[in-house]
């Protein structure tokens, strides 16, 4: 469940605005429950200061990113078709890359795993892997041609993803320590869903730390904070 707070104000809107300011999020990213409305005032409380209480809970999208995808079993025929589709594309694609570039395609009942290796392939990875993920999406569309079940395609170039996993796990631990020391939440920069999942997974066993995703794609990011 996402982080929750109770905010007070003279009106419902004032209470909500105070809560949003404290959580540092917009209204789109919270569930709001009115605990005490300005309309529910008794005769005996008419002289008391008006106080409206609302509970704001950050929408919990972490679960969606951390949970495992439902397994899809591809038939051997589907695996063969997917592999053929991708190899036909890669044979032509590789010809446009440096001469020492090679690729390997592995298949199983869950999908295809593609590795591209060679020198001077940084342009295929792009800033924070943006080009790599775009190419992965293209390969996914190609692999799924004439196949009923969805073929999962995982692409890596020059071992980028393994290096990125290590970098993100180290970042998660470093930021978590800072949050525990300062007792203040920290927003990370926008990340791919795949990268957010790495952060969530790394910190989900930390009993003192909470991780929540906020924002819309492609600017979706993680907030690391102390558990209440």
C-alpha positions, 0 to 999 in steps of 0.5 A: 500500500502507498504512503498515507497521511492525514491533512487538515484544513478549514475546507476540504480543498484546503486540506487536500492541498496541504496534503498534496504539498506535504506528499509533493505529488499532484492530485492525479497520483493520490486516492482521497478519503474525506474523514471529517467533512465541513458539512457534518457539523453538529449544533454543539460544535458550531462555535468550535473552529472548523476542521476538515480531515482528509486521508491522502494515499499515494496510488500504489503502482509499485506492485504492478512493476515488481510482480512477475509477468504471467508466464506464456508458454510458446509452442515449438512452432511459435518459437521457430516462427519468432526466431525466423522472423527476427533472424531475417531482420538481423541478417540485413541489419547487421550488414549496416553495422561495423564489420566485427558485429555479431548476434546470437538468438536464443529461444525458449517457451517464454520468448527470445533472448538476443545479444548483439556484440562488437566494437563501437556500438554505443550508438545502438545503446543510446543515452541510458539505453533509450536506443536499445529499448527502441530497438528491442520494441522493434524486434518484439513487433517483428518476432510477433508477426503471424504468432497468436501468443505474445513473444517476449523479446529481451535484447542486450548490446555489449552487456549493457543491461548487466552493467546497468543493473549493477549501477542501479542497485548501487544507486538504490542502496546509496539513496536508501542510506541517504534517506535513512540518514536525513529522514527526507524522501528523494525523487530519482530521475525518470526511468524505464519500467525495467529500470524502476523494477530493479530499484523496487526489487533491490529495496523491497526487503528493506524494512525501513524504506518505501519505494513508490512510482509517480508520474506519467510515462516517459517521465515516471520516476521513483520516490524513495522514502522512510516507511511510516 
